Amino acid sequence: MSHEEITLTAGDAEVTLQPSNGGRVGGLRVGGVELLRQGERFGCFPMVPWCGRIRDGRFRDGATTHQMPLNSPPHAIHGTARDGAWTVARSGTDEAVMTYDLVEPWPWPGRVTQIAALTPDALTLTISVETYDSSFPAQIGWHPWFNRTLGGEGVRVDFTPAWQEERGEDHLPTGHRVDPKPSPWDDCFGMPEGVDVTLTWPGQLELKVTSREEWVVVYDEQEAAVCVEPQTGPPNGLNTLPRLVTPLEPLEASTTWTWRRL
């Protein structure tokens, strides 16, 4: 099918999907107001088959060490699926399905499926990673860039994590958990009851990012946007907390953004 942009609509909400640009959500407009930072690298892209940074781009699978390209030297970052063109499997008025087949430099064959489902007040994104061959470690996550302002006061980010992963000078978790520190952040937090982060643009809109997963990276060091990234494990997780994809057990995760006018 075509790799042109797909537009989903429900009520006064409109979502643009960009299959050929890494399967990303290119835009989310509510009442005509764009919530996501615009640009080829922004919107919201899927992080698959890993999230965040891998130390030195290397991870082990049993006795074998695999090397990924150092696209954020000295590390590899955010997976490979955001760099590829996805295929549209199905699209309708308010739901679309896109797929991406894992290829080199990822060492194993596998298929990634992403479902985007829109209602008048919510967008749910679901990703699964399947293999019909060898088992392999993987992660799933999303990297949305929410506009810091919608024309008025800057966004407020509210959440109550159980802990913060201590971040080393190399930007990777040290393995120690610490009490959550105040912003600015480029940090991973633990939310064992599930990710639940509220973004509030005062007087305009409230948006909740939720997921059953217990890890979230919050990045607010840029002036234009803030990122709230639910994921199935911490950065460098292919080394520290691998989740295995097997022929019998795919890896699946979802996140829902729910909004209301203020």
C-alpha positions as CSV (number, residue, x, y, z in Angstrom):
1,M,0.0,0.0,0.0
2,S,1.0,3.6,-0.3
3,H,3.4,5.3,2.1
4,E,1.6,8.6,2.0
5,E,0.6,10.2,5.3
6,I,-2.5,8.7,6.9
7,T,-5.0,11.0,8.7
8,L,-7.3,9.6,11.4
9,T,-10.2,11.6,12.8
10,A,-12.6,11.3,15.7
11,G,-14.7,14.2,17.0
12,D,-12.4,17.3,16.8
13,A,-9.2,15.2,17.1
14,E,-7.0,14.6,14.1
15,V,-3.9,12.4,14.0
16,T,-1.4,12.2,11.2
17,L,0.7,9.0,10.7
18,Q,3.9,8.9,8.7
19,P,4.6,5.3,7.7
20,S,7.6,6.1,5.5
21,N,9.1,8.2,8.2
22,G,9.7,5.5,10.8
23,G,6.1,4.8,11.5
24,R,5.8,7.9,13.5
25,V,2.8,10.0,14.6
26,G,3.5,13.2,12.7
27,G,0.8,15.3,14.4
28,L,-2.0,15.3,16.9
29,R,-4.5,18.2,16.6
30,V,-7.3,18.8,19.1
31,G,-9.7,21.5,18.1
32,G,-7.2,22.6,15.4
33,V,-4.4,23.0,17.9
34,E,-1.2,21.0,17.3
35,L,0.1,19.3,20.4
36,L,3.3,17.7,18.9
37,R,6.4,19.4,17.8
38,Q,6.6,19.5,14.0
39,G,9.5,18.4,11.9
40,E,10.9,15.3,10.3
41,R,12.6,14.1,13.5
42,F,9.8,15.0,15.9
43,G,6.2,14.1,16.3
44,C,6.2,10.8,18.2
45,F,8.3,7.9,17.0
46,P,8.4,4.3,18.1
47,M,11.5,3.1,19.9
48,V,12.0,-0.5,18.7
49,P,13.8,-2.9,19.1
50,W,15.4,-1.0,22.0
51,C,14.8,2.3,23.9
52,G,17.2,5.0,24.7
53,R,20.9,4.4,24.7
54,I,22.8,1.1,24.6
55,R,26.3,1.5,26.1
56,D,28.9,1.7,23.4
57,G,26.2,0.2,21.1
58,R,27.0,-3.3,22.4
59,F,24.8,-5.9,24.0
60,R,25.2,-9.5,24.8
61,D,22.9,-12.4,23.9
62,G,24.3,-15.4,25.7
63,A,28.0,-15.6,24.7
64,T,27.6,-13.5,21.6
65,T,28.2,-9.7,21.6
66,H,26.3,-7.7,19.1
67,Q,27.4,-4.2,17.9
68,M,24.8,-1.6,16.8
69,P,25.8,1.6,14.9
70,L,26.8,4.5,17.1
71,N,24.2,6.9,16.0
72,S,24.6,8.9,19.3
73,P,28.3,8.5,19.9
74,P,29.6,6.8,22.0
75,H,26.2,5.0,22.2
76,A,23.5,3.6,20.0
77,I,20.1,5.2,20.6
78,H,16.4,4.6,20.1
79,G,16.3,1.5,18.0
80,T,16.3,1.0,14.2
81,A,12.6,1.1,13.3
82,R,12.4,4.9,13.4
83,D,14.9,5.0,10.5
84,G,12.9,2.7,8.2
85,A,9.8,2.8,6.0
86,W,6.8,1.0,7.5
87,T,4.1,-0.7,5.5
88,V,0.4,0.2,5.9
89,A,-1.5,-3.1,6.6
90,R,-4.9,-1.5,7.2
91,S,-6.3,2.0,7.6
92,G,-9.7,3.4,8.3
93,T,-11.3,6.6,9.6
94,D,-10.1,6.3,13.2
95,E,-7.6,3.3,13.2
96,A,-4.6,2.2,11.3
97,V,-2.1,-0.7,11.4
98,M,1.5,-0.4,10.2
99,T,4.2,-3.0,10.1
100,Y,8.0,-3.0,9.9
101,D,10.3,-6.0,9.3
102,L,13.5,-5.9,11.4
103,V,16.5,-5.9,9.1
104,E,20.3,-5.4,9.5
105,P,22.0,-4.0,11.5
106,W,19.6,-5.8,13.9
107,P,20.8,-9.4,13.9
108,W,17.5,-11.3,14.0
109,P,14.4,-11.4,11.7
110,G,11.2,-10.2,13.3
111,R,8.1,-8.2,12.6
112,V,7.0,-5.1,14.4
113,T,3.3,-4.1,14.3
114,Q,1.9,-0.8,15.5
115,I,-1.8,0.0,15.9
116,A,-3.0,3.6,16.3
117,A,-6.6,3.9,17.5
118,L,-8.2,7.3,17.9
119,T,-11.3,8.4,19.8
120,P,-12.6,11.9,20.4
121,D,-10.6,12.2,23.6
122,A,-7.8,9.6,23.4
123,L,-5.1,8.1,21.2
124,T,-3.9,4.6,21.9
125,L,-0.7,3.2,20.4
126,T,0.0,-0.5,20.6
127,I,3.2,-2.2,19.4
128,S,4.1,-5.9,19.2
129,V,7.4,-7.5,18.3
130,E,7.1,-11.0,16.9
131,T,9.6,-13.6,15.7
132,Y,9.0,-16.8,13.8
133,D,12.6,-17.9,14.1
134,S,15.2,-17.2,16.8
135,S,14.4,-15.7,20.2
136,F,16.0,-12.4,20.9
137,P,16.0,-9.6,23.5
138,A,14.0,-6.4,22.7
139,Q,12.3,-3.3,24.1
140,I,9.3,-1.2,23.0
141,G,8.8,2.5,23.7
142,W,7.5,5.7,22.3
143,H,9.2,9.1,22.1
144,P,6.6,11.9,21.8
145,W,7.7,15.5,21.5
146,F,4.9,17.6,23.1
147,N,5.0,21.3,22.4
148,R,6.1,23.2,25.5
149,T,3.5,25.9,24.8
150,L,0.3,25.9,22.8
151,G,0.4,29.7,22.4
152,G,-0.1,30.4,26.1
153,E,1.7,29.5,29.4
154,G,4.3,26.7,29.3
155,V,3.3,23.1,30.0
156,R,3.5,21.7,33.6
157,V,4.6,18.0,34.0
158,D,3.2,16.2,37.0
159,F,3.9,12.6,38.1
160,T,4.8,10.6,41.2
161,P,7.5,8.1,40.4
162,A,8.6,5.5,43.0
163,W,12.2,6.1,42.1
164,Q,14.6,7.7,39.6
165,E,17.4,5.7,38.0
166,E,20.6,7.4,38.9
167,R,22.2,8.8,35.7
168,G,25.9,8.5,35.2
169,E,28.1,11.0,33.3
170,D,27.6,8.8,30.2
171,H,23.8,9.5,30.4
172,L,23.1,5.8,31.3
173,P,21.6,4.4,34.5
174,T,24.3,3.4,37.0
175,G,22.1,0.6,38.5
176,H,21.3,2.7,41.6
177,R,17.9,3.9,42.4
178,V,17.5,7.4,44.0
179,D,14.8,9.6,45.2
180,P,13.2,11.6,42.3
181,K,15.0,14.9,41.7
182,P,13.4,18.1,40.4
183,S,13.5,19.2,36.7
184,P,15.4,19.6,34.4
185,W,15.4,15.9,33.4
186,D,16.8,13.6,30.9
187,D,16.1,10.7,33.2
188,C,14.4,7.3,33.6
189,F,11.8,6.9,36.4
190,G,10.2,3.8,37.9
191,M,6.4,3.7,38.2
192,P,5.5,0.1,39.3
193,E,1.8,0.7,39.2
194,G,2.1,1.8,35.6
195,V,3.2,5.0,33.9
196,D,0.9,7.9,34.7
197,V,2.1,11.4,33.7
198,T,-0.1,14.5,33.4
199,L,0.8,17.4,31.1
200,T,-1.1,20.6,31.8
201,W,-1.1,23.6,29.5
202,P,-2.8,26.1,32.0
203,G,-6.2,27.3,30.8
204,Q,-6.0,25.2,27.7
205,L,-5.6,21.5,27.8
206,E,-4.7,18.6,30.1
207,L,-3.2,15.4,28.6
208,K,-2.5,12.2,30.5
209,V,0.2,9.7,29.2
210,T,-0.5,6.3,30.7
211,S,0.8,2.8,30.1
212,R,0.8,-0.6,32.0
213,E,4.6,-0.5,31.7
214,E,6.6,0.7,34.7
215,W,9.3,2.7,33.1
216,V,9.2,6.3,31.7
217,V,11.9,8.6,30.5
218,V,11.1,12.3,30.9
219,Y,13.2,14.8,28.9
220,D,12.5,18.5,29.3
221,E,15.9,20.1,28.5
222,Q,14.8,21.6,25.2
223,E,13.0,24.9,25.0
224,A,10.6,23.9,22.3
225,A,9.2,20.6,23.6
226,V,9.0,18.1,26.5
227,C,9.1,14.3,26.0
228,V,7.3,11.7,28.1
229,E,8.5,8.2,27.0
230,P,6.8,5.0,28.3
231,Q,8.9,2.0,27.7
232,T,9.2,-1.7,28.6
233,G,12.6,-1.3,30.3
234,P,15.2,1.3,31.2
235,P,17.9,2.7,28.9
236,N,20.6,0.1,28.3
237,G,18.0,-2.4,29.1
238,L,19.1,-4.9,26.5
239,N,22.1,-5.4,28.8
240,T,20.5,-4.9,32.2
241,L,16.9,-6.0,32.0
242,P,16.4,-7.9,28.7
243,R,12.8,-8.9,27.7
244,L,12.8,-12.0,25.4
245,V,10.8,-12.2,22.2
246,T,10.2,-15.9,21.4
247,P,8.1,-17.7,18.7
248,L,5.5,-18.4,21.3
249,E,5.6,-15.1,23.2
250,P,5.7,-11.8,21.4
251,L,6.6,-8.6,23.3
252,E,3.7,-6.2,23.4
253,A,3.1,-2.8,25.0
254,S,0.7,0.1,24.6
255,T,0.3,3.7,25.7
256,T,-2.8,5.9,25.8
257,W,-2.9,9.7,25.7
258,T,-6.1,11.1,27.1
259,W,-7.0,14.8,26.9
260,R,-9.6,17.2,28.1
261,R,-10.1,20.9,27.6
262,L,-9.6,23.3,30.6
